[in-house]
């Protein structure tokens, strides 16, 4: 039986994949066996596996002659210090903290800020992020970022001093909840759009601008694509199933070729409760629970309609009379136009409904379909690709091109090949015989559809990145400690996989729309004695890492890798060699990896982007001090006081990094 604190952890999702599809571990095993890599145990087997079809192609004489992008910095050491550490010759400055005001009356941050104040301030737990330059500038632009989740101990500390609430609400997780607490919690979720400008000294400041806005758990959203108007989308708020309120659990992001922002909805299911005796599969397959919700928003003491909707139990004679379908409004990608503050965000249902980590677009070409990839961040879940029906026209195409097209799910074959399996109504069993009424139903139940067509279960697929030159696609597989020994053999990536890996593939014939691909593993993360780089060699002390999560290519093709070892596991047990979470840079051609940054105590390092000139890099520090024990909390003995020091509350924050000599980051 999992304890309550674990079940409410935003990084925890109950295992809901009961499909019996062949585990990725079995695929790897069979492939290695076929290639006779069993000799010498796991080390030699993995070494041979890493040198798969993509890597082998990269080691042709022509490829070997390419040096790839430089890693022009000395690796920083592993550390457990409560600070940001960057290489010599660099500086890091905090520019946007939880609670920094961006709109309204610009309320100053205070531990007892109201729910209305929070609607005009930076949300909690900064995550995926992009810099949208204004008129091409590298010193002036709109910084847009997700606020993934909240820690109510910190959010309400000024009102309770930690005496009335634990990490997730009230001591026994019961109601009623104070209405203003619930309002503050919903407003601390979502997305920030904030104008940032650098002065002559390179210091970034928040600017007052009509485009500044917070998009929260209460913001009106439009539904687009095949699920729009579906019977399973009808609610009391939108009987026609065309609108909803809010976006939640926004982890990674995406940037479209037409310069808009996508916020992913990841571990959203835990916000709901459904006490019905039987759950529809669009609840059960996603982990909506009968016994507990993450914050019990539906128990707010004013009973407001915006709060009670988180109770998805049947209460009326028809779906339009209650909120039984409210969970179906979440699990999508939400498109936001950062330059139009009056625009309504749109949830694009063609991209599927699951625990979206983010979405990454392949380079768009005029006259060709738009292609993007997304991972379902849960153990034994899948990787997806979308190909638009319409063709991209620069300067003309907008988000509605994503409202028609084909969503595919990946199957990784034994021989290093792969197939994209279409999730299309009427094909491969996706019809009435398996309970699907139409394409909207397929997308509302994306996970079930992927189960049926035979997708390959993966180890928590998270961020993706596309090499801007070769167009190889990279995805982080963070970990999977639930993989058992009987699912793997000596040649496989590990059982009880605590360290994770990065997988990559090339689409067949260089065609991003192809339904075939070739794959290998770029790196198996872990300590020196249990890791392999792209050349089959163990990672050295300058490169060791675990739990890869964030992933991004800069314009020079450096691959930036960010880590998310759980805050409760940092610097302990098998994770002791790694210290605090970190960010590394990799050369995709040579396989070299080097540690660039380490973060403060208890944090995750996430979100990464540079200005167009690559002379400023923004990264996010999420949930510093989150592992503070309950016994220390009420006394203010937090494990971290970053970024403000002293006895202050720890605050998630955006950090701007630059070279003191004004050069490109990482070069």
Number of C-alpha atoms within 10 A of each C-alpha: 4 8 7 13 13 11 17 19 14 20 13 15 21 16 14 15 18 10 15 12 16 17 19 22 23 20 20 24 22 18 19 23 17 12 12 12 20 20 12 10 13 18 22 17 23 27 23 19 28 25 20 20 18 20 23 14 12 20 16 10 9 9 14 12 10 12 11 18 19 15 19 11 18 15 20 20 18 21 21 18 14 21 18 21 20 23 18 12 12 17 15 20 16 20 16 25 24 22 25 20 24 27 21 15 9 13 19 14 16 14 16 14 19 17 18 14 22 28 27 25 27 32 34 30 31 36 29 28 30 25 25 25 18 15 8 12 13 19 20 21 21 23 23 24 29 33 30 29 26 22 18 21 24 24 27 21 21 14 16 15 17 21 14 14 19 19 21 20 24 18 11 10 18 13 15 15 20 14 19 15 19 23 21 22 26 26 28 33 30 31 30 26 26 27 26 25 21 16 11 8 6 16 15 21 14 18 17 15 13 15 17 25 23 25 26 24 22 19 16 15 23 19 21 21 22 19 28 22 18 16 16 21 28 27 25 19 19 17 17 15 23 20 22 23 19 22 32 30 30 32 31 31 28 27 20 19 20 16 15 17 24 32 34 32 29 30 29 26 28 25 22 27 26 23 15 14 7 11 18 11 15 21 21 15 19 28 21 26 21 18 9 19 23 22 25 25 30 26 20 22 15 14 15 13 13 18 20 18 24 24 25 25 21 16 13 12 8 14 19 20 16 22 27 29 25 25 25 23 27 27 30 30 31 25 23 25 18 23 16 11 14 11 11 15 22 23 30 26 25 26 30 27 26 31 31 32 31 28 27 24 20 21 16 19 14 11 11 16 21 27 22 25 25 31 28 28 30 31 24 25 24 26 25 25 25 27 24 22 15 17 16 21 17 13 8 7 16 15 17 13 18 24 20 19 19 18 23 23 27 24 26 24 19 17 17 19 18 21 19 22 22 21 25 20 19 15 11 14 16 24 18 11 9 11 13 20 14 17 20 24 22 26 27 28 21 23 26 21 26 28 19 17 19 17 27 25 27 26 26 23 32 29 33 30 25 25 20 15 10 12 17 20 21 25 28 29 27 29 27 21 14 14 19 13 11 8 15 20 19 18 28 25 22 24 18 13 19 20 24 27 28 26 19 21 23 24 21 16 10 12 12 24 20 14 17 19 24 20 24 24 24 27 26 29 27 26 22 16 11 15 25 27 26 29 19 21 17 22 24 16 17 16 25 25 35 26 26 30 31 29 26 23 21 20 15 17 20 24 22 23 28 30 24 24 27 16 19 12 13 22 19 11 8 14 20 13 19 23 21 29 31 30 26 24 25 23 20 23 19 19 17 17 26 25 27 25 23 29 26 28 29 27 31 31 28 28 26 25 21 21 20 17 15 19 20 24 21 23 25 27 28 29 27 29 24 23 19 18 13 14 10 12 19 18 11 16 17 21 19 27 21 26 22 13 12 9 12 15 23 24 26 28 28 27 23 21 20 25 20 12 9 13 14 16 20 23 13
